[in-house]
Amino acid sequence: MTKTSIFQRPVWVVVFALTAAIAWGWAFPLIKVGFSAFGITADMTGSKMLFAGIRFAAAGLIVLSLARSNGRSFKTGKTNDWWFLLAFALMNTTLHYFFFYVGMSHSEGSRAAILNSLSTFLVVLLACACFKSDRLTSRKIIGCAMGFSGILTLNLGGAESGQFTWLGDGMIILNAICSALSNLMTRGLSHRIDVFVGTGYSLTIGGLLLILPGLAFGGTLPHINMLGIVCLLLLIAISAVGFALYNKLLSCNPVGRVAIYNSLIPVVGAVTSCLCLGETFHLKYAFAGGLAALGIYIINKGKN
Protein backbone atom coordinates (compact mmCIF):
# COMPACT_ATOMS: atom_id res chain seq x y z
CA MET A 1 0.00 0.00 0.00
CA THR A 2 1.45 3.35 -1.10
CA LYS A 3 1.87 5.85 1.70
CA THR A 4 0.07 9.16 1.04
CA SER A 5 2.35 12.19 1.13
CA ILE A 6 1.57 14.81 3.76
CA PHE A 7 1.18 17.26 0.88
CA GLN A 8 -1.74 15.18 -0.44
CA ARG A 9 -3.63 14.79 2.81
CA PRO A 10 -6.74 17.06 2.73
CA VAL A 11 -6.16 18.69 6.12
CA TRP A 12 -2.53 19.51 5.39
CA VAL A 13 -3.33 20.74 1.88
CA VAL A 14 -5.64 23.29 3.50
CA VAL A 15 -3.11 24.23 6.19
CA PHE A 16 -0.16 24.65 3.79
CA ALA A 17 -2.19 26.42 1.07
CA LEU A 18 -3.69 28.88 3.57
CA THR A 19 -0.25 29.51 5.12
CA ALA A 20 1.16 30.46 1.70
CA ALA A 21 -1.88 32.59 0.82
CA ILE A 22 -1.88 34.53 4.11
CA ALA A 23 1.87 35.12 3.85
CA TRP A 24 1.54 36.45 0.29
CA GLY A 25 -1.33 38.71 1.37
CA TRP A 26 1.03 40.45 3.80
CA ALA A 27 3.50 41.10 0.97
CA PHE A 28 1.36 43.94 -0.41
CA PRO A 29 1.79 46.39 2.50
CA LEU A 30 5.35 45.21 3.19
CA ILE A 31 6.43 46.11 -0.35
CA LYS A 32 4.86 49.56 -0.09
CA VAL A 33 6.46 50.17 3.32
CA GLY A 34 9.79 48.87 2.00
CA PHE A 35 9.68 51.24 -0.97
CA SER A 36 9.03 54.16 1.36
CA ALA A 37 11.69 53.14 3.88
CA PHE A 38 14.41 52.73 1.25
CA GLY A 39 13.33 55.92 -0.55
CA ILE A 40 12.33 54.14 -3.77
CA THR A 41 9.92 56.33 -5.73
CA ALA A 42 7.52 55.39 -8.54
CA ASP A 43 9.94 56.44 -11.32
CA MET A 44 12.92 54.41 -9.98
CA THR A 45 12.44 51.26 -12.08
CA GLY A 46 16.01 50.05 -11.58
CA SER A 47 15.73 50.33 -7.80
CA LYS A 48 12.45 48.41 -7.80
CA MET A 49 14.07 45.63 -9.82
CA LEU A 50 17.04 45.56 -7.44
CA PHE A 51 14.76 45.43 -4.39
CA ALA A 52 12.74 42.57 -5.89
CA GLY A 53 15.86 40.75 -7.09
CA ILE A 54 17.54 40.77 -3.68
CA ARG A 55 14.32 39.42 -2.14
CA PHE A 56 13.97 36.47 -4.50
CA ALA A 57 17.63 35.57 -4.93
CA ALA A 58 18.05 35.43 -1.15
CA ALA A 59 14.85 33.39 -0.75
CA GLY A 60 16.05 30.98 -3.45
CA LEU A 61 19.41 30.46 -1.76
CA ILE A 62 17.60 29.69 1.51
CA VAL A 63 15.38 27.10 -0.19
CA LEU A 64 18.38 25.52 -1.94
CA SER A 65 20.34 25.39 1.34
CA LEU A 66 17.44 23.67 3.12
CA ALA A 67 17.02 21.25 0.21
CA ARG A 68 20.73 20.39 0.36
CA SER A 69 20.67 19.90 4.14
CA ASN A 70 17.68 17.55 3.78
CA GLY A 71 19.50 15.45 1.21
CA ARG A 72 17.22 16.25 -1.72
CA SER A 73 18.41 15.38 -5.22
CA PHE A 74 19.73 18.20 -7.38
CA LYS A 75 19.81 16.05 -10.52
CA THR A 76 17.71 16.77 -13.60
CA GLY A 77 16.50 14.14 -16.04
CA LYS A 78 17.83 15.61 -19.30
CA THR A 79 20.10 18.43 -20.44
CA ASN A 80 17.22 20.41 -21.95
CA ASP A 81 15.49 20.39 -18.54
CA TRP A 82 17.68 23.39 -17.72
CA TRP A 83 15.97 25.33 -20.51
CA PHE A 84 12.64 24.56 -18.85
CA LEU A 85 14.05 25.71 -15.49
CA LEU A 86 15.21 28.97 -17.10
CA ALA A 87 11.80 29.53 -18.70
CA PHE A 88 10.13 28.75 -15.37
CA ALA A 89 12.41 31.21 -13.55
CA LEU A 90 11.61 33.93 -16.09
CA MET A 91 7.85 33.36 -15.83
CA ASN A 92 7.58 32.53 -12.11
CA THR A 93 9.96 35.16 -10.79
CA THR A 94 11.53 37.66 -13.20
CA LEU A 95 8.58 38.75 -15.37
CA HIS A 96 5.99 37.95 -12.71
CA TYR A 97 7.54 40.24 -10.12
CA PHE A 98 8.84 42.90 -12.47
CA PHE A 99 5.21 43.59 -13.42
CA PHE A 100 4.13 43.22 -9.78
CA TYR A 101 6.63 45.69 -8.32
CA VAL A 102 6.03 48.29 -11.03
CA GLY A 103 2.28 47.92 -10.60
CA MET A 104 2.49 48.16 -6.80
CA SER A 105 4.35 51.47 -7.00
CA HIS A 106 1.53 52.96 -9.11
CA SER A 107 -1.46 51.50 -7.29
CA GLU A 108 -2.92 51.29 -3.78
CA GLY A 109 -2.00 48.04 -2.04
CA SER A 110 -5.63 47.19 -1.27
CA ARG A 111 -6.71 47.70 -4.88
CA ALA A 112 -3.77 45.70 -6.25
CA ALA A 113 -4.48 42.84 -3.83
CA ILE A 114 -8.03 42.41 -5.12
CA LEU A 115 -7.05 42.80 -8.77
CA ASN A 116 -4.32 40.19 -8.29
CA SER A 117 -7.03 37.58 -7.58
CA LEU A 118 -7.46 37.43 -11.36
CA SER A 119 -4.63 34.86 -11.39
CA THR A 120 -6.68 32.44 -9.27
CA PHE A 121 -9.53 32.30 -11.77
CA LEU A 122 -7.18 32.15 -14.76
CA VAL A 123 -5.43 29.14 -13.20
CA VAL A 124 -8.73 27.32 -12.69
CA LEU A 125 -9.77 27.83 -16.33
CA LEU A 126 -6.35 27.13 -17.85
CA ALA A 127 -5.84 24.01 -15.70
CA CYS A 128 -9.10 22.58 -17.05
CA ALA A 129 -7.81 23.11 -20.59
CA CYS A 130 -4.37 21.61 -19.92
CA PHE A 131 -4.83 18.78 -17.42
CA LYS A 132 -7.22 15.83 -17.39
CA SER A 133 -7.26 15.88 -13.57
CA ASP A 134 -8.93 19.32 -13.65
CA ARG A 135 -12.40 19.13 -15.20
CA LEU A 136 -14.43 22.17 -16.24
CA THR A 137 -17.71 22.07 -14.33
CA SER A 138 -20.70 24.39 -14.03
CA ARG A 139 -19.50 25.34 -10.54
CA LYS A 140 -16.15 26.46 -11.88
CA ILE A 141 -17.76 28.47 -14.67
CA ILE A 142 -20.13 30.22 -12.25
CA GLY A 143 -17.38 30.76 -9.69
CA CYS A 144 -15.01 32.28 -12.25
CA ALA A 145 -17.81 34.52 -13.56
CA MET A 146 -18.39 35.80 -10.02
CA GLY A 147 -14.67 36.40 -9.57
CA PHE A 148 -14.30 38.30 -12.83
CA SER A 149 -17.36 40.37 -11.90
CA GLY A 150 -15.65 41.33 -8.67
CA ILE A 151 -12.55 42.45 -10.54
CA LEU A 152 -14.64 44.53 -12.95
CA THR A 153 -16.34 46.15 -9.95
CA LEU A 154 -13.02 47.75 -9.02
CA ASN A 155 -13.36 50.11 -11.97
CA LEU A 156 -16.83 51.38 -11.12
CA GLY A 157 -17.27 54.83 -9.63
CA GLY A 158 -15.49 58.15 -10.04
CA ALA A 159 -11.82 59.03 -9.98
CA GLU A 160 -11.94 59.58 -6.21
CA SER A 161 -12.61 55.88 -5.68
CA GLY A 162 -9.84 54.66 -7.95
CA GLN A 163 -9.80 53.99 -11.71
CA PHE A 164 -7.86 51.80 -14.13
CA THR A 165 -4.28 52.86 -14.96
CA TRP A 166 -1.86 51.03 -17.26
CA LEU A 167 1.17 51.43 -15.00
CA GLY A 168 -0.82 50.36 -11.96
CA ASP A 169 -3.69 48.00 -12.80
CA GLY A 170 -2.25 47.05 -16.20
CA MET A 171 0.99 45.81 -14.66
CA ILE A 172 -0.87 43.90 -11.92
CA ILE A 173 -2.95 42.16 -14.62
CA LEU A 174 0.23 41.14 -16.50
CA ASN A 175 1.63 39.89 -13.19
CA ALA A 176 -1.53 37.81 -12.66
CA ILE A 177 -1.19 36.25 -16.12
CA CYS A 178 2.45 35.33 -15.44
CA SER A 179 1.42 33.87 -12.08
CA ALA A 180 -1.29 31.71 -13.68
CA LEU A 181 1.06 30.40 -16.39
CA SER A 182 3.83 29.61 -13.91
CA ASN A 183 1.30 27.71 -11.77
CA LEU A 184 0.66 25.44 -14.75
CA MET A 185 4.37 25.07 -15.44
CA THR A 186 4.94 23.80 -11.89
CA ARG A 187 3.44 20.44 -12.88
CA GLY A 188 6.11 20.14 -15.60
CA LEU A 189 8.79 21.20 -13.13
CA SER A 190 7.97 18.25 -10.86
CA HIS A 191 8.69 15.81 -13.73
CA ARG A 192 12.15 17.26 -14.28
CA ILE A 193 13.61 17.93 -10.84
CA ASP A 194 12.76 17.81 -7.14
CA VAL A 195 10.16 20.55 -6.63
CA PHE A 196 11.91 22.19 -3.68
CA VAL A 197 15.19 22.30 -5.61
CA GLY A 198 13.42 23.59 -8.72
CA THR A 199 11.73 26.28 -6.64
CA GLY A 200 15.08 27.32 -5.20
CA TYR A 201 16.66 27.52 -8.65
CA SER A 202 13.67 29.48 -9.97
CA LEU A 203 13.85 32.08 -7.20
CA THR A 204 17.65 32.39 -7.34
CA ILE A 205 17.96 32.61 -11.13
CA GLY A 206 14.86 34.79 -11.44
CA GLY A 207 16.16 37.07 -8.70
CA LEU A 208 19.55 37.46 -10.39
CA LEU A 209 17.78 38.28 -13.66
CA LEU A 210 16.13 41.15 -11.79
CA ILE A 211 19.27 42.33 -9.97
CA LEU A 212 21.53 42.57 -13.04
CA PRO A 213 19.29 44.80 -15.20
CA GLY A 214 18.29 46.68 -12.04
CA LEU A 215 21.94 47.61 -11.47
CA ALA A 216 22.37 48.36 -15.18
CA PHE A 217 19.49 50.85 -14.94
CA GLY A 218 21.21 52.56 -12.02
CA GLY A 219 19.18 50.90 -9.31
CA THR A 220 20.13 51.48 -5.68
CA LEU A 221 18.58 51.32 -2.23
CA PRO A 222 18.94 55.07 -1.51
CA HIS A 223 18.33 55.04 2.24
CA ILE A 224 19.45 51.93 4.12
CA ASN A 225 17.66 51.76 7.46
CA MET A 226 16.34 49.21 9.95
CA LEU A 227 12.68 49.45 8.83
CA GLY A 228 13.61 48.77 5.21
CA ILE A 229 15.86 45.85 6.19
CA VAL A 230 13.11 44.30 8.36
CA CYS A 231 10.60 44.60 5.51
CA LEU A 232 13.06 43.00 3.10
CA LEU A 233 13.81 40.13 5.51
CA LEU A 234 10.09 39.48 6.02
CA LEU A 235 9.53 39.46 2.25
CA ILE A 236 12.42 37.01 1.81
CA ALA A 237 10.85 34.71 4.41
CA ILE A 238 7.43 35.00 2.74
CA SER A 239 8.91 33.99 -0.63
CA ALA A 240 10.95 31.09 0.74
CA VAL A 241 8.09 29.59 2.74
CA GLY A 242 5.25 30.49 0.38
CA PHE A 243 6.79 29.22 -2.85
CA ALA A 244 8.28 26.08 -1.31
CA LEU A 245 4.92 25.00 0.15
CA TYR A 246 2.77 26.12 -2.76
CA ASN A 247 4.86 24.61 -5.55
CA LYS A 248 5.06 21.29 -3.71
CA LEU A 249 1.27 21.27 -3.32
CA LEU A 250 0.81 22.02 -7.03
CA SER A 251 3.12 19.16 -7.98
CA CYS A 252 1.02 16.46 -6.29
CA ASN A 253 -2.58 17.76 -6.33
CA PRO A 254 -5.01 18.99 -9.00
CA VAL A 255 -3.99 22.59 -9.79
CA GLY A 256 -7.48 23.98 -9.28
CA ARG A 257 -7.82 22.41 -5.83
CA VAL A 258 -4.69 24.19 -4.60
CA ALA A 259 -4.84 27.49 -6.48
CA ILE A 260 -8.32 28.21 -5.24
CA TYR A 261 -7.02 29.02 -1.77
CA ASN A 262 -5.28 32.05 -3.25
CA SER A 263 -8.65 33.77 -2.97
CA LEU A 264 -7.61 34.66 0.57
CA ILE A 265 -4.70 36.76 -0.76
CA PRO A 266 -6.83 39.73 -1.89
CA VAL A 267 -8.74 39.74 1.39
CA VAL A 268 -5.57 39.69 3.52
CA GLY A 269 -3.79 42.11 1.17
CA ALA A 270 -6.63 44.64 1.12
CA VAL A 271 -7.20 44.60 4.88
CA THR A 272 -3.51 44.73 5.84
CA SER A 273 -2.83 47.50 3.29
CA CYS A 274 -5.59 49.65 4.75
CA LEU A 275 -4.45 48.96 8.33
CA CYS A 276 -0.72 49.35 7.73
CA LEU A 277 -0.70 52.06 5.06
CA GLY A 278 -3.71 54.11 6.09
CA GLU A 279 -5.30 53.66 2.67
CA THR A 280 -8.98 54.45 2.20
CA PHE A 281 -11.02 51.28 2.02
CA HIS A 282 -13.65 52.14 -0.61
CA LEU A 283 -17.00 50.37 -0.40
CA LYS A 284 -16.47 48.87 -3.84
CA TYR A 285 -13.36 47.10 -2.50
CA ALA A 286 -15.54 45.19 -0.03
CA PHE A 287 -18.04 44.40 -2.78
CA ALA A 288 -15.30 43.26 -5.19
CA GLY A 289 -13.59 41.19 -2.52
CA GLY A 290 -16.91 39.63 -1.55
CA LEU A 291 -17.63 38.60 -5.14
CA ALA A 292 -14.14 37.13 -5.49
CA ALA A 293 -14.54 35.19 -2.22
CA LEU A 294 -17.99 33.95 -3.29
CA GLY A 295 -16.53 32.78 -6.59
CA ILE A 296 -13.88 30.85 -4.72
CA TYR A 297 -16.45 29.26 -2.43
CA ILE A 298 -18.61 28.13 -5.36
CA ILE A 299 -15.62 26.61 -7.16
CA ASN A 300 -14.30 24.87 -4.05
CA LYS A 301 -17.68 23.70 -2.70
CA GLY A 302 -17.44 20.18 -4.09
CA LYS A 303 -14.74 17.92 -5.50
CA ASN A 304 -12.48 19.50 -8.13
C-alpha positions as CSV (number, residue, x, y, z in Angstrom):
1,M,0.0,0.0,0.0
2,T,1.4,3.3,-1.1
3,K,1.9,5.9,1.7
4,T,0.1,9.2,1.0
5,S,2.4,12.2,1.1
6,I,1.6,14.8,3.8
7,F,1.2,17.3,0.9
8,Q,-1.7,15.2,-0.4
9,R,-3.6,14.8,2.8
10,P,-6.7,17.1,2.7
11,V,-6.2,18.7,6.1
12,W,-2.5,19.5,5.4
13,V,-3.3,20.7,1.9
14,V,-5.6,23.3,3.5
15,V,-3.1,24.2,6.2
16,F,-0.2,24.6,3.8
17,A,-2.2,26.4,1.1
18,L,-3.7,28.9,3.6
19,T,-0.3,29.5,5.1
20,A,1.2,30.5,1.7
21,A,-1.9,32.6,0.8
22,I,-1.9,34.5,4.1
23,A,1.9,35.1,3.9
24,W,1.5,36.5,0.3
25,G,-1.3,38.7,1.4
26,W,1.0,40.4,3.8
27,A,3.5,41.1,1.0
28,F,1.4,43.9,-0.4
29,P,1.8,46.4,2.5
30,L,5.4,45.2,3.2
31,I,6.4,46.1,-0.4
32,K,4.9,49.6,-0.1
33,V,6.5,50.2,3.3
34,G,9.8,48.9,2.0
35,F,9.7,51.2,-1.0
36,S,9.0,54.2,1.4
37,A,11.7,53.1,3.9
38,F,14.4,52.7,1.2
39,G,13.3,55.9,-0.6
40,I,12.3,54.1,-3.8
41,T,9.9,56.3,-5.7
42,A,7.5,55.4,-8.5
43,D,9.9,56.4,-11.3
44,M,12.9,54.4,-10.0
45,T,12.4,51.3,-12.1
46,G,16.0,50.0,-11.6
47,S,15.7,50.3,-7.8
48,K,12.5,48.4,-7.8
49,M,14.1,45.6,-9.8
50,L,17.0,45.6,-7.4
51,F,14.8,45.4,-4.4
52,A,12.7,42.6,-5.9
53,G,15.9,40.7,-7.1
54,I,17.5,40.8,-3.7
55,R,14.3,39.4,-2.1
56,F,14.0,36.5,-4.5
57,A,17.6,35.6,-4.9
58,A,18.0,35.4,-1.1
59,A,14.8,33.4,-0.8
60,G,16.0,31.0,-3.4
61,L,19.4,30.5,-1.8
62,I,17.6,29.7,1.5
63,V,15.4,27.1,-0.2
64,L,18.4,25.5,-1.9
65,S,20.3,25.4,1.3
66,L,17.4,23.7,3.1
67,A,17.0,21.2,0.2
68,R,20.7,20.4,0.4
69,S,20.7,19.9,4.1
70,N,17.7,17.5,3.8
71,G,19.5,15.4,1.2
72,R,17.2,16.3,-1.7
73,S,18.4,15.4,-5.2
74,F,19.7,18.2,-7.4
75,K,19.8,16.0,-10.5
76,T,17.7,16.8,-13.6
77,G,16.5,14.1,-16.0
78,K,17.8,15.6,-19.3
79,T,20.1,18.4,-20.4
80,N,17.2,20.4,-21.9
81,D,15.5,20.4,-18.5
82,W,17.7,23.4,-17.7
83,W,16.0,25.3,-20.5
84,F,12.6,24.6,-18.9
85,L,14.1,25.7,-15.5
86,L,15.2,29.0,-17.1
87,A,11.8,29.5,-18.7
88,F,10.1,28.8,-15.4
89,A,12.4,31.2,-13.6
90,L,11.6,33.9,-16.1
91,M,7.9,33.4,-15.8
92,N,7.6,32.5,-12.1
93,T,10.0,35.2,-10.8
94,T,11.5,37.7,-13.2
95,L,8.6,38.7,-15.4
96,H,6.0,38.0,-12.7
97,Y,7.5,40.2,-10.1
98,F,8.8,42.9,-12.5
99,F,5.2,43.6,-13.4
100,F,4.1,43.2,-9.8
101,Y,6.6,45.7,-8.3
102,V,6.0,48.3,-11.0
103,G,2.3,47.9,-10.6
104,M,2.5,48.2,-6.8
105,S,4.3,51.5,-7.0
106,H,1.5,53.0,-9.1
107,S,-1.5,51.5,-7.3
108,E,-2.9,51.3,-3.8
109,G,-2.0,48.0,-2.0
110,S,-5.6,47.2,-1.3
111,R,-6.7,47.7,-4.9
112,A,-3.8,45.7,-6.3
113,A,-4.5,42.8,-3.8
114,I,-8.0,42.4,-5.1
115,L,-7.0,42.8,-8.8
116,N,-4.3,40.2,-8.3
117,S,-7.0,37.6,-7.6
118,L,-7.5,37.4,-11.4
119,S,-4.6,34.9,-11.4
120,T,-6.7,32.4,-9.3
121,F,-9.5,32.3,-11.8
122,L,-7.2,32.1,-14.8
123,V,-5.4,29.1,-13.2
124,V,-8.7,27.3,-12.7
125,L,-9.8,27.8,-16.3
126,L,-6.3,27.1,-17.9
127,A,-5.8,24.0,-15.7
128,C,-9.1,22.6,-17.1
129,A,-7.8,23.1,-20.6
130,C,-4.4,21.6,-19.9
131,F,-4.8,18.8,-17.4
132,K,-7.2,15.8,-17.4
133,S,-7.3,15.9,-13.6
134,D,-8.9,19.3,-13.6
135,R,-12.4,19.1,-15.2
136,L,-14.4,22.2,-16.2
137,T,-17.7,22.1,-14.3
138,S,-20.7,24.4,-14.0
139,R,-19.5,25.3,-10.5
140,K,-16.2,26.5,-11.9
141,I,-17.8,28.5,-14.7
142,I,-20.1,30.2,-12.2
143,G,-17.4,30.8,-9.7
144,C,-15.0,32.3,-12.3
145,A,-17.8,34.5,-13.6
146,M,-18.4,35.8,-10.0
147,G,-14.7,36.4,-9.6
148,F,-14.3,38.3,-12.8
149,S,-17.4,40.4,-11.9
150,G,-15.6,41.3,-8.7
151,I,-12.6,42.4,-10.5
152,L,-14.6,44.5,-13.0
153,T,-16.3,46.1,-10.0
154,L,-13.0,47.7,-9.0
155,N,-13.4,50.1,-12.0
156,L,-16.8,51.4,-11.1
157,G,-17.3,54.8,-9.6
158,G,-15.5,58.2,-10.0
159,A,-11.8,59.0,-10.0
160,E,-11.9,59.6,-6.2
161,S,-12.6,55.9,-5.7
162,G,-9.8,54.7,-7.9
163,Q,-9.8,54.0,-11.7
164,F,-7.9,51.8,-14.1
165,T,-4.3,52.9,-15.0
166,W,-1.9,51.0,-17.3
167,L,1.2,51.4,-15.0
168,G,-0.8,50.4,-12.0
169,D,-3.7,48.0,-12.8
170,G,-2.3,47.1,-16.2
171,M,1.0,45.8,-14.7
172,I,-0.9,43.9,-11.9
173,I,-2.9,42.2,-14.6
174,L,0.2,41.1,-16.5
175,N,1.6,39.9,-13.2
176,A,-1.5,37.8,-12.7
177,I,-1.2,36.3,-16.1
178,C,2.4,35.3,-15.4
179,S,1.4,33.9,-12.1
180,A,-1.3,31.7,-13.7
181,L,1.1,30.4,-16.4
182,S,3.8,29.6,-13.9
183,N,1.3,27.7,-11.8
184,L,0.7,25.4,-14.8
185,M,4.4,25.1,-15.4
186,T,4.9,23.8,-11.9
187,R,3.4,20.4,-12.9
188,G,6.1,20.1,-15.6
189,L,8.8,21.2,-13.1
190,S,8.0,18.2,-10.9
191,H,8.7,15.8,-13.7
192,R,12.2,17.3,-14.3
193,I,13.6,17.9,-10.8
194,D,12.8,17.8,-7.1
195,V,10.2,20.6,-6.6
196,F,11.9,22.2,-3.7
197,V,15.2,22.3,-5.6
198,G,13.4,23.6,-8.7
199,T,11.7,26.3,-6.6
200,G,15.1,27.3,-5.2
201,Y,16.7,27.5,-8.7
202,S,13.7,29.5,-10.0
203,L,13.9,32.1,-7.2
204,T,17.7,32.4,-7.3
205,I,18.0,32.6,-11.1
206,G,14.9,34.8,-11.4
207,G,16.2,37.1,-8.7
208,L,19.5,37.5,-10.4
209,L,17.8,38.3,-13.7
210,L,16.1,41.2,-11.8
211,I,19.3,42.3,-10.0
212,L,21.5,42.6,-13.0
213,P,19.3,44.8,-15.2
214,G,18.3,46.7,-12.0
215,L,21.9,47.6,-11.5
216,A,22.4,48.4,-15.2
217,F,19.5,50.8,-14.9
218,G,21.2,52.6,-12.0
219,G,19.2,50.9,-9.3
220,T,20.1,51.5,-5.7
221,L,18.6,51.3,-2.2
222,P,18.9,55.1,-1.5
223,H,18.3,55.0,2.2
224,I,19.5,51.9,4.1
225,N,17.7,51.8,7.5
226,M,16.3,49.2,9.9
227,L,12.7,49.4,8.8
228,G,13.6,48.8,5.2
229,I,15.9,45.9,6.2
230,V,13.1,44.3,8.4
231,C,10.6,44.6,5.5
232,L,13.1,43.0,3.1
233,L,13.8,40.1,5.5
234,L,10.1,39.5,6.0
235,L,9.5,39.5,2.3
236,I,12.4,37.0,1.8
237,A,10.8,34.7,4.4
238,I,7.4,35.0,2.7
239,S,8.9,34.0,-0.6
240,A,11.0,31.1,0.7
241,V,8.1,29.6,2.7
242,G,5.3,30.5,0.4
243,F,6.8,29.2,-2.9
244,A,8.3,26.1,-1.3
245,L,4.9,25.0,0.2
246,Y,2.8,26.1,-2.8
247,N,4.9,24.6,-5.6
248,K,5.1,21.3,-3.7
249,L,1.3,21.3,-3.3
250,L,0.8,22.0,-7.0
251,S,3.1,19.2,-8.0
252,C,1.0,16.5,-6.3
253,N,-2.6,17.8,-6.3
254,P,-5.0,19.0,-9.0
255,V,-4.0,22.6,-9.8
256,G,-7.5,24.0,-9.3
257,R,-7.8,22.4,-5.8
258,V,-4.7,24.2,-4.6
259,A,-4.8,27.5,-6.5
260,I,-8.3,28.2,-5.2
261,Y,-7.0,29.0,-1.8
262,N,-5.3,32.0,-3.2
263,S,-8.6,33.8,-3.0
264,L,-7.6,34.7,0.6
265,I,-4.7,36.8,-0.8
266,P,-6.8,39.7,-1.9
267,V,-8.7,39.7,1.4
268,V,-5.6,39.7,3.5
269,G,-3.8,42.1,1.2
270,A,-6.6,44.6,1.1
271,V,-7.2,44.6,4.9
272,T,-3.5,44.7,5.8
273,S,-2.8,47.5,3.3
274,C,-5.6,49.6,4.8
275,L,-4.5,49.0,8.3
276,C,-0.7,49.3,7.7
277,L,-0.7,52.1,5.1
278,G,-3.7,54.1,6.1
279,E,-5.3,53.7,2.7
280,T,-9.0,54.5,2.2
281,F,-11.0,51.3,2.0
282,H,-13.6,52.1,-0.6
283,L,-17.0,50.4,-0.4
284,K,-16.5,48.9,-3.8
285,Y,-13.4,47.1,-2.5
286,A,-15.5,45.2,0.0
287,F,-18.0,44.4,-2.8
288,A,-15.3,43.3,-5.2
289,G,-13.6,41.2,-2.5
290,G,-16.9,39.6,-1.6
291,L,-17.6,38.6,-5.1
292,A,-14.1,37.1,-5.5
293,A,-14.5,35.2,-2.2
294,L,-18.0,34.0,-3.3
295,G,-16.5,32.8,-6.6
296,I,-13.9,30.9,-4.7
297,Y,-16.5,29.3,-2.4
298,I,-18.6,28.1,-5.4
299,I,-15.6,26.6,-7.2
300,N,-14.3,24.9,-4.1
301,K,-17.7,23.7,-2.7
302,G,-17.4,20.2,-4.1
303,K,-14.7,17.9,-5.5
304,N,-12.5,19.5,-8.1
